[in-house]
Amino acid sequence: MQRESHAIIIGSSLAGLLASRVLAKHFDRVSIVERDFFPEKPAPRPGIPQSCHLHILLNRGKIILEQLFPGWENELIAA
């Protein structure tokens, strides 16, 4: 009897979302647990104190995101 494998990610920050994407290749199911509700429009979330800080994406990070999510860069530009 084969058992189902299940990974649980705590937090849906960018790091949590990327971790879940990578783990999806290795587990049957991946669940993300998040305590905050997502706002309808981009806005700081109350449970993330650094959400108001300036954020940047370095070129290597952009390359890795494009490998994990093909078409990501074009979707971001279009948005």
N, C-alpha and C positions, 0 to 999 in steps of 0.2 A: 504494500500500500504506500503510495507516494503522498507526502504531506505537502500542503500548500504553504508557500513561504510568503510572509507579509512583513514589509518594512513600514515603520511609523516615523514620520518626520514631525518634529515639534517646531512650529513656526513657519509661516509662509512668506518670509522675507525672500529676497533674491537668492540668498544662499540656500534657504530651505527648498525653494522651487528648483534650483539647479541640482541640489542633492537628490531630490525626488526623481528628476529626469535621468540622472546617472543610475540610480538604484532600480529604475524601471526595467533595465536590461537584465537585472540579476534576481528580481523577485517577481512572484506571480501577481502580487498586489502591493501598491504603495499608497498609504494614507497620509494626508497632511492635517495636522491638528493646529488650529489657529484660534486664539481667544478674541481677536478683534473682528468686527464686521468690516467689509471692504466698502469704502464710500462709492457712490455712484459716479462721481467725477474725481480726477486726481486731487488728493488732499492728504495732509499729514494724518497718520493714524495714531490714536491716543496711546497705544501700547508700545510705540516705537519712538523713543526719545530722540534718536538721530535722524528722524524722517525730515526734519527741517534743515539739516546740514547739506552743504554742497556735495554732490556726488559726481564722479567722473568715471568713464569707462576707458581703460587703456586699450591700445590696439590688440594686444594678445588676447585680452578678454573678449573683444569683439570677434576675433577669429574663432575662439572656442565656442562662443554662443552660436555663431553661424554653423559650426560643425554639429552642435547638439540640436539646434532648431533651424534646419535649412529654410532659407527665405526670410529669416528673422530680420536681417538688416533692411531688406526692401520693404517689409511690413512696417518697420519703425519709421523709415523715411516717408512712406505714404501716409502714416498717421500724423 
